[in-house]
Amino acid sequence: MPSARRPAAKITSLDRLSGIVRRAKSRGRTVALANGCFDVLHPGHVELLTRAKQAGDLLVVAVNSDRSVRGLGKGSGRPILRERDRALMLGALECVDYVVIFDDATPHRVIERLKPDVLVKGADWSGRAIVGREIVERAGGRVLRVPLRKGSSTSQFLARIRAAGS
């Protein structure tokens, strides 16, 4: 079972992951994909990824690279943690099977290559705004919007940390 592997072993390239996903689907396994920055991993992320794993046999997490995060306008000093560190923490979660880091502004290319059966995002994203929704639905898949955990966002955690330090 992939989740029993060391966290670093779960981090892979899109090319390698494409073959893994293709083989899994040929065996009738359902592939779920969640994506995001995952900067400062928190309980809301864990809940989202746990729900994502429940929606599929194999959970792939696509993580924005450092350059990609900076391009999203998250604020100065972001990301807090480097891409490799964020990927390692995600790989340490039992529910995560594979992690891929993407450098683009959006995960569109990852979703296009993998064509997951289930695309998972937080409920703060409206259905139409979810990147890759049309790719997944056109291929017969579905989008799962997971309710947010109240008071559990990276921005809120960073604000509390900054307030505690002043």
DSSP file (Angstrom, degrees, kcal/mol; ACC not computed):
  #  RESIDUE AA STRUCTURE BP1 BP2  ACC     N-H-->O    O-->H-N    N-H-->O    O-->H-N    TCO  KAPPA ALPHA  PHI   PSI    X-CA   Y-CA   Z-CA
    1    1 A M    >         0   0    0      0, 0.0     3,-1.7     0, 0.0     4,-0.2   0.000 360.0 360.0 360.0 127.4    0.0    0.0    0.0
    2    2 A P  G >   +     0   0    0      0, 0.0     3,-2.0     0, 0.0    94,-0.1   0.813 360.0  66.3 -57.2 -34.2    1.6    3.3   -1.1
    3    3 A S  G 3  S+     0   0    0      1,-0.3    93,-0.1    92,-0.1     7,-0.1   0.659  90.7  64.8 -67.6 -13.6    0.7    5.2    2.2
    4    4 A A  G <  S+     0   0    0     -3,-1.7    -1,-0.3     2,-0.0    90,-0.0   0.549  84.9 100.5 -83.0  -7.1    3.0    3.0    4.2
    5    5 A R  S <  S-     0   0    0     -3,-2.0     5,-0.1    -4,-0.2     0, 0.0  -0.290  88.6 -86.5 -75.1 161.4    6.0    4.4    2.3
    6    6 A R    >>  -     0   0    0      1,-0.1     3,-0.8     3,-0.0     4,-0.6  -0.332  42.3-111.9 -62.0 149.8    8.3    7.0    3.6
    7    7 A P  G >4 S+     0   0    0      0, 0.0     3,-1.4     0, 0.0     4,-0.5   0.886 115.9  53.3 -54.1 -44.1    7.1   10.6    3.0
    8    8 A A  G >4 S+     0   0    0      1,-0.3     3,-1.0     2,-0.2    84,-0.0   0.817 101.4  60.9 -63.9 -29.1    9.9   11.4    0.5
    9    9 A A  G <4 S+     0   0    0     -3,-0.8    -1,-0.3     1,-0.2    -3,-0.0   0.677  96.8  60.6 -71.7 -16.1    9.1    8.3   -1.5
   10   10 A K  G << S+     0   0    0     -3,-1.4    89,-2.6    -4,-0.6     2,-0.5   0.647  84.0  91.7 -84.0 -15.6    5.6    9.7   -2.2
   11   11 A I  B <   +a   99   0A   0     -3,-1.0     2,-0.3    -4,-0.5    89,-0.2  -0.691  57.8 156.6 -83.8 126.2    6.9   12.8   -4.0
   12   12 A T        -     0   0    0     87,-2.7    89,-0.5    -2,-0.5     2,-0.1  -0.882  41.0 -93.4-144.4 171.9    7.2   12.2   -7.7
   13   13 A S     >  -     0   0    0     -2,-0.3     4,-2.6    87,-0.1     5,-0.2  -0.458  34.5-116.0 -85.4 161.2    7.3   13.8  -11.1
   14   14 A L  H  > S+     0   0    0      2,-0.2     4,-2.3    87,-0.2     5,-0.1   0.883 115.6  54.9 -64.1 -38.5    4.3   14.4  -13.3
   15   15 A D  H  > S+     0   0    0      2,-0.2     4,-1.2     1,-0.2    -1,-0.2   0.948 112.9  40.7 -60.6 -49.0    5.7   12.1  -15.9
   16   16 A R  H  > S+     0   0    0      1,-0.2     4,-1.9     2,-0.2     3,-0.2   0.910 114.7  52.7 -65.4 -42.2    6.1    9.2  -13.5
   17   17 A L  H  X S+     0   0    0     -4,-2.6     4,-2.9     1,-0.2     5,-0.3   0.849 100.9  61.5 -64.2 -34.5    2.8   10.0  -11.8
   18   18 A S  H  X S+     0   0    0     -4,-2.3     4,-2.2     1,-0.2    -1,-0.2   0.916 107.0  44.7 -58.2 -44.3    1.0    9.9  -15.1
   19   19 A G  H  X S+     0   0    0     -4,-1.2     4,-2.4    -3,-0.2    -1,-0.2   0.890 112.2  52.0 -66.3 -40.1    2.0    6.2  -15.6
   20   20 A I  H  X S+     0   0    0     -4,-1.9     4,-2.3     2,-0.2    -2,-0.2   0.931 112.4  45.4 -61.6 -46.2    1.1    5.3  -12.0
   21   21 A V  H  X S+     0   0    0     -4,-2.9     4,-2.7     2,-0.2     5,-0.2   0.906 111.1  52.9 -65.6 -42.3   -2.4    6.9  -12.4
   22   22 A R  H  X S+     0   0    0     -4,-2.2     4,-2.0    -5,-0.3    -1,-0.2   0.925 111.9  45.6 -59.8 -44.9   -2.9    5.2  -15.8
   23   23 A R  H  X S+     0   0    0     -4,-2.4     4,-1.0     2,-0.2    -1,-0.2   0.903 112.1  51.5 -65.4 -41.0   -2.1    1.8  -14.3
   24   24 A A  H ><>S+     0   0    0     -4,-2.3     5,-2.5     1,-0.2     3,-0.6   0.925 111.2  47.3 -61.7 -44.8   -4.3    2.4  -11.3
   25   25 A K  H ><5S+     0   0    0     -4,-2.7     3,-1.9     1,-0.2    -1,-0.2   0.872 106.3  57.8 -65.7 -36.3   -7.3    3.4  -13.5
   26   26 A S  H 3<5S+     0   0    0     -4,-2.0    -1,-0.2     1,-0.3    -2,-0.2   0.750 105.1  52.7 -66.1 -21.4   -6.7    0.3  -15.7
   27   27 A R  T <<5S-     0   0    0     -4,-1.0    -1,-0.3    -3,-0.6    -2,-0.2   0.295 125.7-103.6 -94.0   8.0   -7.1   -1.8  -12.6
   28   28 A G  T < 5S+     0   0    0     -3,-1.9     2,-0.2     1,-0.3    -3,-0.2   0.609  71.8 147.1  83.4  11.9  -10.4   -0.1  -11.7
   29   29 A R      < -     0   0    0     -5,-2.5     2,-0.4    -6,-0.2    -1,-0.3  -0.583  46.4-127.0 -82.9 145.9   -9.1    2.1   -9.0
   30   30 A T        -     0   0    0     -2,-0.2    28,-2.1    86,-0.0    27,-1.6  -0.786  19.7-150.0 -93.5 131.7  -10.6    5.6   -8.4
   31   31 A V  E     -b   58   0A   0     -2,-0.4    87,-2.0    26,-0.2    86,-1.7  -0.900  10.5-169.3-108.4 125.2   -8.1    8.5   -8.4
   32   32 A A  E     -bc  59 118A   0     26,-3.1    28,-2.7    -2,-0.5     2,-0.4  -0.873   4.2-163.7-108.3 145.4   -8.8   11.6   -6.4
   33   33 A L  E     +bc  60 119A   0     85,-2.6    87,-3.1    -2,-0.4     2,-0.3  -0.996   9.5 179.5-133.2 131.1   -6.8   14.8   -6.7
   34   34 A A  E     -bc  61 120A   0     26,-2.2    28,-2.6    -2,-0.4     2,-0.3  -0.943  11.5-170.4-121.6 149.0   -6.5   17.8   -4.4
   35   35 A N  E     +b   62   0A   0     85,-0.7     2,-0.3    -2,-0.3    28,-0.2  -0.962  21.4 108.1-139.8 157.7   -4.3   20.8   -5.0
   36   36 A G  E     -b   63   0A   0     26,-2.0    28,-1.8    -2,-0.3    -2,-0.0  -0.955  68.8 -80.9 163.5-176.7   -3.1   23.9   -3.3
   37   37 A C        -     0   0    0     -2,-0.3     3,-0.1    26,-0.2    -1,-0.1   0.872  41.9-164.6 -79.5 -40.8   -0.2   25.7   -1.6
   38   38 A F        +     0   0    0      1,-0.2     2,-0.6    -3,-0.1     3,-0.3   0.876  20.9 170.5  52.7  41.7   -0.5   23.9    1.7
   39   39 A D        +     0   0    0      1,-0.3    -1,-0.2    41,-0.0    -2,-0.1  -0.759  67.1   8.2 -84.4 120.1    1.7   26.5    3.3
   40   40 A V  S    S-     0   0    0     -2,-0.6    -1,-0.3    -3,-0.1    -2,-0.1   0.983  95.2-127.1  65.4  80.9    1.6   25.9    7.0
   41   41 A L        +     0   0    0     -3,-0.3    -1,-0.1     4,-0.1    -2,-0.0  -0.315  39.9 173.0 -57.9 131.5   -0.2   22.6    7.2
   42   42 A H    >>  -     0   0    0    110,-0.1     4,-1.9    -3,-0.0     3,-0.8  -0.838  48.3 -87.4-138.8 173.2   -3.2   22.9    9.5
   43   43 A P  H 3> S+     0   0    0      0, 0.0     4,-2.5     0, 0.0     5,-0.2   0.801 122.2  59.5 -56.6 -32.0   -6.3   20.9   10.7
   44   44 A G  H 3> S+     0   0    0      2,-0.2     4,-2.3     1,-0.2     5,-0.1   0.905 106.2  48.0 -63.2 -40.4   -8.4   22.2    7.8
   45   45 A H  H <> S+     0   0    0     -3,-0.8     4,-2.8     2,-0.2     5,-0.2   0.923 110.7  51.4 -62.9 -44.1   -5.9   20.8    5.3
   46   46 A V  H  X S+     0   0    0     -4,-1.9     4,-2.3     1,-0.2    -2,-0.2   0.912 110.8  48.0 -61.9 -42.9   -5.9   17.4    7.1
   47   47 A E  H  X S+     0   0    0     -4,-2.5     4,-2.4     2,-0.2     5,-0.2   0.930 112.0  49.5 -62.9 -45.0   -9.7   17.3    7.1
   48   48 A L  H  X S+     0   0    0     -4,-2.3     4,-2.3     1,-0.2    -2,-0.2   0.929 113.9  45.1 -59.7 -46.2   -9.9   18.2    3.3
   49   49 A L  H  X S+     0   0    0     -4,-2.8     4,-2.3     2,-0.2    -1,-0.2   0.846 110.8  53.4 -70.7 -33.3   -7.3   15.5    2.5
   50   50 A T  H  X S+     0   0    0     -4,-2.3     4,-1.7    -5,-0.2    -1,-0.2   0.923 111.8  45.5 -64.4 -43.9   -9.0   12.9    4.6
   51   51 A R  H  X S+     0   0    0     -4,-2.4     4,-0.9     2,-0.2    -2,-0.2   0.879 110.8  54.5 -64.9 -38.0  -12.3   13.6    2.8
   52   52 A A  H >< S+     0   0    0     -4,-2.3     3,-0.8     1,-0.2     4,-0.4   0.916 106.9  50.2 -62.3 -43.1  -10.4   13.5   -0.5
   53   53 A K  H >< S+     0   0    0     -4,-2.3     3,-1.3     1,-0.3    -1,-0.2   0.868 104.9  57.6 -64.1 -36.5   -9.0   10.0    0.3
   54   54 A Q  H 3< S+     0   0    0     -4,-1.7    -1,-0.3     1,-0.3    -2,-0.2   0.749 102.9  56.4 -64.4 -22.6  -12.5    8.8    1.2
   55   55 A A  T << S+     0   0    0     -4,-0.9     2,-0.3    -3,-0.8    -1,-0.3   0.538 116.5  24.7 -86.7  -7.9  -13.6    9.8   -2.3
   56   56 A G    <   -     0   0    0     -3,-1.3   -25,-0.2    -4,-0.4     3,-0.1  -0.972  66.9-125.1-152.1 164.1  -10.9    7.7   -4.1
   57   57 A D  S    S+     0   0    0    -27,-1.6     2,-0.4    -2,-0.3   -26,-0.2   0.791 104.2  36.6 -77.8 -29.9   -8.7    4.6   -3.8
   58   58 A L  E    S-b   31   0A   0    -28,-2.1   -26,-3.1    -3,-0.1     2,-0.6  -0.990  73.3-156.0-128.8 127.1   -5.6    6.7   -4.6
   59   59 A L  E     -b   32   0A   0     -2,-0.4    38,-2.0    36,-0.2    39,-1.9  -0.921   8.7-173.2-110.3 121.3   -5.1   10.3   -3.4
   60   60 A V  E     -bd  33  98A   0    -28,-2.7   -26,-2.2    -2,-0.6     2,-0.5  -0.921   7.3-159.1-107.4 133.3   -2.7   12.6   -5.4
   61   61 A V  E     -bd  34  99A   0     37,-2.6    39,-2.4    -2,-0.4     2,-0.6  -0.969   2.4-157.3-115.6 122.3   -1.9   16.0   -4.0
   62   62 A A  E     -bd  35 100A   0    -28,-2.6   -26,-2.0    -2,-0.5     2,-0.4  -0.879  14.2-161.6 -98.9 121.1   -0.6   18.6   -6.4
   63   63 A V  E     -bd  36 101A   0     37,-2.9    39,-2.8    -2,-0.6   -26,-0.2  -0.875  19.3-118.2-110.9 131.7    1.4   21.3   -4.5
   64   64 A N  E     - d   0 102A   0    -28,-1.8    39,-0.2    -2,-0.4    41,-0.1  -0.424  33.1-122.2 -61.7 135.7    2.2   24.8   -5.9
   65   65 A S     >  -     0   0    0     37,-2.6     4,-2.5    39,-0.2     5,-0.2  -0.233  29.4-100.9 -68.1 168.7    5.9   25.4   -6.2
   66   66 A D  H  > S+     0   0    0      1,-0.2     4,-2.4     2,-0.2     5,-0.2   0.928 125.8  49.5 -57.9 -45.7    7.5   28.3   -4.3
   67   67 A R  H  > S+     0   0    0      1,-0.2     4,-1.7     2,-0.2    -1,-0.2   0.900 110.2  50.9 -60.9 -41.7    7.5   30.3   -7.5
   68   68 A S  H  > S+     0   0    0      2,-0.2     4,-0.7    34,-0.2    -1,-0.2   0.908 109.0  50.7 -63.7 -42.9    3.9   29.5   -8.2
   69   69 A V  H ><>S+     0   0    0     -4,-2.5     3,-1.4     1,-0.2     5,-0.8   0.931 108.4  52.0 -61.2 -45.7    2.9   30.6   -4.6
   70   70 A R  H ><5S+     0   0    0     -4,-2.4     3,-1.1     1,-0.3    -1,-0.2   0.858 106.3  55.4 -59.8 -34.6    4.7   33.9   -5.0
   71   71 A G  H 3<5S+     0   0    0     -4,-1.7    -1,-0.3     1,-0.2    -2,-0.2   0.648  95.6  67.1 -72.3 -15.4    2.8   34.5   -8.3
   72   72 A L  T <<5S-     0   0    0     -3,-1.4    -1,-0.2    -4,-0.7    -2,-0.2   0.555 105.8-122.5 -83.6  -7.5   -0.6   34.0   -6.5
   73   73 A G  T < 5 +     0   0    0     -3,-1.1    -3,-0.1    -4,-0.4     3,-0.1   0.884  55.1 154.7  71.1  38.2   -0.2   37.2   -4.5
   74   74 A K      < -     0   0    0     -5,-0.8     2,-0.2     1,-0.3    -4,-0.1   0.609  61.6 -92.1 -73.6 -11.2   -0.5   35.5   -1.1
   75   75 A G    >   -     0   0    0     -5,-0.2     3,-1.4     3,-0.1    -1,-0.3  -0.452  57.1 -42.7 119.8 165.7    1.5   38.3    0.5
   76   76 A S  T 3  S+     0   0    0      1,-0.2    -6,-0.0    -2,-0.2     0, 0.0  -0.335 121.7  24.7 -67.4 145.7    5.1   39.1    1.4
   77   77 A G  T 3  S+     0   0    0      1,-0.3    -1,-0.2     2,-0.0    -7,-0.0   0.488  93.5 168.4  81.8   2.3    7.1   36.3    2.8
   78   78 A R    <   +     0   0    0     -3,-1.4    -1,-0.3    -8,-0.1     2,-0.1  -0.805  49.8  45.6-100.6 142.7    4.9   33.5    1.3
   79   79 A P        -     0   0    0      0, 0.0     4,-0.1     0, 0.0     3,-0.0   0.529  67.6-167.8 -75.3 156.1    5.4   30.7    1.1
   80   80 A I  S    S+     0   0    0     -2,-0.1     2,-0.4     1,-0.1    -2,-0.1   0.918  77.1  42.3 -72.5 -46.6    6.5   30.3    4.7
   81   81 A L  S    S-     0   0    0      1,-0.1    -1,-0.1     2,-0.0     5,-0.0  -0.809  94.7-108.9-104.9 143.4    7.8   26.8    4.0
   82   82 A R     >  -     0   0    0     -2,-0.4     4,-2.5     1,-0.1     3,-0.3  -0.270  32.8-108.0 -67.0 156.6    9.7   25.7    1.0
   83   83 A E  H  > S+     0   0    0      1,-0.2     4,-2.6     2,-0.2     5,-0.2   0.867 118.4  51.7 -55.2 -42.7    8.0   23.5   -1.6
   84   84 A R  H  > S+     0   0    0      2,-0.2     4,-2.4     1,-0.2    -1,-0.2   0.898 110.8  48.4 -65.0 -39.5   10.0   20.4   -0.7
   85   85 A D  H  > S+     0   0    0     -3,-0.3     4,-2.2     2,-0.2    -2,-0.2   0.906 112.2  48.5 -66.7 -41.6    9.2   20.8    3.0
   86   86 A R  H  X S+     0   0    0     -4,-2.5     4,-2.1     1,-0.2    -2,-0.2   0.915 112.4  48.9 -63.7 -42.0    5.5   21.3    2.2
   87   87 A A  H  X S+     0   0    0     -4,-2.6     4,-2.5    -5,-0.2    -2,-0.2   0.897 109.7  52.0 -64.6 -40.5    5.6   18.2    0.0
   88   88 A L  H  X S+     0   0    0     -4,-2.4     4,-1.3     2,-0.2    -2,-0.2   0.909 109.2  49.4 -62.9 -42.3    7.3   16.1    2.7
   89   89 A M  H  < S+     0   0    0     -4,-2.2     4,-0.5     2,-0.2     3,-0.3   0.913 112.2  47.9 -64.6 -41.0    4.7   17.1    5.3
   90   90 A L  H >< S+     0   0    0     -4,-2.1     3,-1.4     1,-0.2     6,-0.3   0.914 109.1  54.0 -64.2 -41.1    1.9   16.1    2.9
   91   91 A G  H 3< S+     0   0    0     -4,-2.5    -1,-0.2     1,-0.3    -2,-0.2   0.749  99.4  63.4 -64.1 -23.7    3.7   12.8    2.2
   92   92 A A  T 3< S+     0   0    0     -4,-1.3     2,-0.3    -3,-0.3    -1,-0.3   0.663  81.8  97.7 -75.2 -15.7    3.8   12.1    5.9
   93   93 A L  S X  S-     0   0    0     -3,-1.4     3,-1.3    -4,-0.5    -3,-0.0  -0.593  74.4-139.7 -76.2 131.6    0.0   12.0    6.0
   94   94 A E  T 3  S+     0   0    0     -2,-0.3    -1,-0.1     1,-0.3   -91,-0.1   0.830  99.7  58.4 -59.6 -34.1   -1.3    8.4    5.8
   95   95 A C  T 3  S+     0   0    0    -49,-0.0     2,-0.5   -37,-0.0    -1,-0.3   0.690  89.3  86.5 -73.2 -17.4   -4.2    9.5    3.5
   96   96 A V    <   +     0   0    0     -3,-1.3   -36,-0.1    -6,-0.3     3,-0.1  -0.729  47.2 176.2 -90.9 127.1   -1.8   10.9    0.9
   97   97 A D        +     0   0    0    -38,-2.0     2,-0.3    -2,-0.5   -37,-0.2   0.835  67.8   8.7 -94.3 -40.6   -0.5    8.4   -1.7
   98   98 A Y  E     - d   0  60A   0    -39,-1.9   -37,-2.6     2,-0.0     2,-0.4  -0.993  57.2-158.7-144.3 148.7    1.5   10.7   -4.0
   99   99 A V  E     -ad  11  61A   0    -89,-2.6   -87,-2.7    -2,-0.3     2,-0.4  -0.994   9.2-176.1-127.3 134.4    2.6   14.3   -4.1
  100  100 A V  E     - d   0  62A   0    -39,-2.4   -37,-2.9    -2,-0.4     2,-0.5  -0.998  17.1-142.4-129.4 135.4    3.6   16.2   -7.2
  101  101 A I  E     - d   0  63A   0    -89,-0.5     2,-0.4    -2,-0.4   -37,-0.2  -0.831  17.9-162.9 -96.9 130.9    4.9   19.8   -7.2
  102  102 A F  E     - d   0  64A   0    -39,-2.8   -37,-2.6    -2,-0.5   -34,-0.2  -0.921  16.2-161.9-118.9 145.3    3.7   22.0  -10.1
  103  103 A D        +     0   0    0     -2,-0.4    -1,-0.1   -39,-0.2   -39,-0.1   0.491  59.3  99.5-101.5  -7.6    5.3   25.3  -11.2
  104  104 A D  S    S-     0   0    0      2,-0.2   -39,-0.2     1,-0.1    -2,-0.1  -0.243  85.3-109.4 -77.1 168.4    2.4   26.7  -13.2
  105  105 A A  S    S+     0   0    0    -41,-0.1    -1,-0.1   -34,-0.1   -41,-0.0   0.810 103.7  21.0 -66.4 -30.4    0.0   29.4  -11.9
  106  106 A T  S    S-     0   0    0    -42,-0.0     3,-0.4     0, 0.0    -2,-0.2  -0.872  80.6-115.6-133.0 165.9   -2.7   26.8  -11.8
  107  107 A P  S  > S+     0   0    0      0, 0.0     4,-2.7     0, 0.0     3,-0.3   0.244  78.0 117.1 -84.5  15.1   -2.9   22.9  -11.7
  108  108 A H  H  > S+     0   0    0      1,-0.2     4,-2.8     2,-0.2     5,-0.2   0.892  74.2  47.7 -50.6 -49.2   -4.6   22.8  -15.1
  109  109 A R  H  > S+     0   0    0     -3,-0.4     4,-2.1     1,-0.2    -1,-0.2   0.882 112.4  49.8 -63.7 -38.6   -1.7   20.9  -16.8
  110  110 A V  H  > S+     0   0    0     -3,-0.3     4,-2.6     2,-0.2     5,-0.3   0.935 113.3  45.9 -64.2 -46.3   -1.6   18.4  -13.9
  111  111 A I  H  X S+     0   0    0     -4,-2.7     4,-2.8     1,-0.2    -2,-0.2   0.898 111.4  52.5 -65.1 -40.7   -5.3   17.8  -14.1
  112  112 A E  H  < S+     0   0    0     -4,-2.8    -1,-0.2    -5,-0.3    -2,-0.2   0.907 113.7  43.6 -61.2 -42.6   -5.2   17.5  -17.9
  113  113 A R  H  < S+     0   0    0     -4,-2.1    -2,-0.2    -5,-0.2    -1,-0.2   0.912 124.1  33.1 -69.6 -43.4   -2.5   14.9  -17.7
  114  114 A L  H  < S-     0   0    0     -4,-2.6    -2,-0.2    -5,-0.2    -3,-0.2   0.789  80.1-159.9 -89.0 -28.6   -3.9   12.8  -14.9
  115  115 A K     <  -     0   0    0     -4,-2.8   -84,-0.1    -5,-0.3    -3,-0.1   0.950  21.2-152.3  43.7  64.9   -7.7   13.2  -15.5
  116  116 A P        -     0   0    0      0, 0.0   -84,-0.2     0, 0.0    25,-0.1  -0.208  17.5-131.6 -63.4 156.4   -8.6   12.3  -11.9
  117  117 A D  S    S+     0   0    0    -86,-1.7    25,-2.5     1,-0.3     2,-0.4   0.812  96.4  30.4 -75.5 -31.1  -12.0   10.7  -11.3
  118  118 A V  E     -ce  32 142A   0    -87,-2.0   -85,-2.6    23,-0.2     2,-0.5  -0.994  67.5-161.4-133.8 126.6  -12.6   13.1   -8.4
  119  119 A L  E     -ce  33 143A   0     23,-2.3    25,-3.0    -2,-0.4     2,-0.5  -0.939  17.7-158.6-106.4 124.2  -11.3   16.7   -8.1
  120  120 A V  E     +ce  34 144A   0    -87,-3.1   -85,-0.7    -2,-0.5     2,-0.3  -0.894  20.4 156.3-114.9 130.2  -11.4   17.9   -4.5
  121  121 A K  E     - e   0 145A   0     23,-2.3    25,-2.8    -2,-0.5     2,-0.1  -0.943  45.6 -90.7-140.6 162.2  -11.4   21.5   -3.4
  122  122 A G  E >   - e   0 146A   0     -2,-0.3     3,-2.0    23,-0.2    26,-0.0  -0.390  40.1-112.3 -69.9 154.1  -12.5   23.5   -0.3
  123  123 A A  T 3  S+     0   0    0     23,-2.9    -1,-0.1     1,-0.3     4,-0.1   0.556 109.1  80.4 -68.5  -6.7  -16.1   24.8   -0.4
  124  124 A D  T 3  S+     0   0    0     22,-0.3     2,-0.5     2,-0.1    -1,-0.3   0.651  80.7  79.7 -72.3 -12.5  -14.7   28.3   -0.5
  125  125 A W  S <  S-     0   0    0     -3,-2.0     2,-0.1     2,-0.0    -4,-0.1  -0.838  84.5-132.7 -93.7 126.4  -14.2   27.7   -4.2
  126  126 A S    >>  -     0   0    0     -2,-0.5     3,-0.9     1,-0.1     4,-0.8  -0.476  26.0-110.9 -73.2 152.3  -17.3   28.1   -6.3
  127  127 A G  G >4 S+     0   0    0      1,-0.3     3,-0.8     2,-0.2     6,-0.1   0.867 117.2  48.7 -51.4 -44.0  -17.9   25.2   -8.7
  128  128 A R  G 34 S+     0   0    0      1,-0.2    -1,-0.3     5,-0.1     6,-0.1   0.769 107.6  55.6 -71.2 -25.1  -17.3   27.4  -11.8
  129  129 A A  G <4 S+     0   0    0     -3,-0.9     2,-0.6     2,-0.1    -1,-0.2   0.570  78.5 110.6 -84.7  -9.0  -14.0   28.8  -10.3
  130  130 A I  S X< S-     0   0    0     -3,-0.8     3,-1.8    -4,-0.8     4,-0.3  -0.555  72.1-128.1 -74.5 115.1  -12.4   25.4   -9.7
  131  131 A V  T 3  S+     0   0    0     -2,-0.6    -1,-0.1     1,-0.3    -2,-0.1  -0.416  91.6  17.4 -63.6 129.5   -9.6   25.0  -12.2
  132  132 A G  T 3> S+     0   0    0     -2,-0.2     4,-2.4     3,-0.0    -1,-0.3   0.353  84.0 123.5  91.5  -5.3   -9.9   21.7  -14.1
  133  133 A R  H <> S+     0   0    0     -3,-1.8     4,-2.7     1,-0.2     5,-0.2   0.920  76.0  48.6 -53.1 -47.3  -13.6   21.1  -13.3
  134  134 A E  H  > S+     0   0    0     -4,-0.3     4,-2.2     1,-0.2    -1,-0.2   0.846 109.6  52.4 -66.5 -33.6  -14.5   20.9  -17.0
  135  135 A I  H  > S+     0   0    0     -3,-0.2     4,-1.5     2,-0.2    -1,-0.2   0.942 113.1  43.7 -64.7 -47.8  -11.6   18.5  -17.7
  136  136 A V  H  <>S+     0   0    0     -4,-2.4     5,-3.1     1,-0.2    -2,-0.2   0.926 116.3  45.9 -65.6 -46.5  -12.7   16.1  -14.9
  137  137 A E  H ><5S+     0   0    0     -4,-2.7     3,-1.6    -5,-0.2    -1,-0.2   0.883 109.4  54.8 -67.1 -37.9  -16.4   16.3  -15.7
  138  138 A R  H 3<5S+     0   0    0     -4,-2.2    -1,-0.2     1,-0.3    -2,-0.2   0.844 107.3  51.7 -62.1 -33.1  -15.8   15.9  -19.5
  139  139 A A  T 3<5S-     0   0    0     -4,-1.5    -1,-0.3    -5,-0.2    -2,-0.2   0.377 128.9 -98.6 -85.0   4.5  -13.9   12.7  -18.7
  140  140 A G  T < 5S+     0   0    0     -3,-1.6    -3,-0.2     1,-0.2    -2,-0.1   0.535  85.4 121.9  92.7   7.2  -16.9   11.4  -16.6
  141  141 A G      < -     0   0    0     -5,-3.1     2,-0.3    -6,-0.2    -1,-0.2  -0.152  50.4-129.6 -91.0-170.7  -15.5   12.4  -13.2
  142  142 A R  E     -e  118   0A   0    -25,-2.5   -23,-2.3    -3,-0.1     2,-0.4  -0.930   7.6-123.2-140.4 162.9  -16.9   14.7  -10.5
  143  143 A V  E     -e  119   0A   0     -2,-0.3     2,-0.5   -25,-0.2   -23,-0.2  -0.915  19.8-159.5-108.0 133.2  -15.9   17.6   -8.3
  144  144 A L  E     -e  120   0A   0    -25,-3.0   -23,-2.3    -2,-0.4     2,-0.6  -0.964   1.0-161.4-114.6 119.9  -16.1   17.3   -4.6
  145  145 A R  E     -e  121   0A   0     -2,-0.5   -23,-0.2   -25,-0.2   -22,-0.1  -0.908  12.6-152.2-102.1 119.2  -16.3   20.6   -2.6
  146  146 A V  E     -e  122   0A   0    -25,-2.8   -23,-2.9    -2,-0.6   -22,-0.3  -0.763  20.2-112.4 -95.7 129.7  -15.4   19.9    1.1
  147  147 A P        -     0   0    0      0, 0.0     2,-0.2     0, 0.0    -1,-0.1  -0.267  37.8-111.9 -57.7 144.8  -16.8   22.2    3.8
  148  148 A L        -     0   0    0      1,-0.1     2,-0.6   -26,-0.0     5,-0.1  -0.473  20.8-116.8 -79.6 149.4  -14.2   24.4    5.5
  149  149 A R    >   -     0   0    0      3,-0.3     3,-1.8    -2,-0.2  -105,-0.1  -0.782  41.8-110.4 -83.5 120.8  -13.2   23.9    9.1
  150  150 A K  T 3  S+     0   0    0     -2,-0.6    -1,-0.1     1,-0.3     3,-0.0  -0.249  97.0   7.0 -57.6 132.1  -14.2   27.1   10.9
  151  151 A G  T 3  S+     0   0    0      1,-0.1     2,-0.5  -107,-0.0    -1,-0.3   0.642 100.0 115.8  73.6  15.6  -11.2   29.2   12.0
  152  152 A S    <   +     0   0    0     -3,-1.8     2,-0.3  -110,-0.1    -3,-0.3  -0.716  33.4 120.1-123.6  81.8   -8.7   27.0   10.2
  153  153 A S     >  -     0   0    0     -2,-0.5     4,-2.4     1,-0.1     5,-0.2  -0.971  66.1-120.5-136.5 154.9   -7.0   28.8    7.4
  154  154 A T  H  > S+     0   0    0     -2,-0.3     4,-2.7     1,-0.2     5,-0.2   0.914 114.6  53.0 -59.4 -43.5   -3.3   29.6    6.8
  155  155 A S  H  > S+     0   0    0      1,-0.2     4,-2.1     2,-0.2    -1,-0.2   0.901 109.8  48.3 -60.4 -41.4   -4.0   33.3    6.8
  156  156 A Q  H  > S+     0   0    0      2,-0.2     4,-2.1     1,-0.2    -1,-0.2   0.907 112.1  48.8 -66.1 -41.5   -5.7   33.1   10.2
  157  157 A F  H  X S+     0   0    0     -4,-2.4     4,-2.3     1,-0.2    -2,-0.2   0.917 111.7  48.9 -64.0 -42.9   -2.9   31.0   11.6
  158  158 A L  H  X S+     0   0    0     -4,-2.7     4,-2.6     1,-0.2    -1,-0.2   0.886 109.4  52.4 -65.0 -38.2   -0.3   33.4   10.3
  159  159 A A  H  X S+     0   0    0     -4,-2.1     4,-2.3    -5,-0.2    -1,-0.2   0.908 110.5  48.0 -63.9 -41.5   -2.2   36.4   11.8
  160  160 A R  H  X S+     0   0    0     -4,-2.1     4,-2.2     2,-0.2    -2,-0.2   0.896 112.1  49.4 -66.0 -39.7   -2.3   34.7   15.2
  161  161 A I  H  X S+     0   0    0     -4,-2.3     4,-1.5     2,-0.2    -2,-0.2   0.927 112.5  47.2 -64.3 -44.8    1.4   33.9   15.1
  162  162 A R  H  X S+     0   0    0     -4,-2.6     4,-0.6     1,-0.2    -2,-0.2   0.895 112.3  49.9 -64.6 -39.0    2.3   37.5   14.1
  163  163 A A  H >< S+     0   0    0     -4,-2.3     3,-0.7     1,-0.2    -1,-0.2   0.877 109.2  51.8 -66.8 -37.2    0.0   38.9   16.8
  164  164 A A  H 3< S+     0   0    0     -4,-2.2    -1,-0.2     1,-0.2    -2,-0.2   0.801 107.8  53.5 -69.0 -28.2    1.6   36.6   19.4
  165  165 A G  H 3<        0   0    0     -4,-1.5    -1,-0.2     1,-0.2    -2,-0.2   0.586 360.0 360.0 -82.7 -11.0    5.1   37.8   18.4
  166  166 A S    <<        0   0    0     -3,-0.7    -1,-0.2    -4,-0.6    -2,-0.2   0.468 360.0 360.0-100.1 360.0    4.3   41.5   18.8
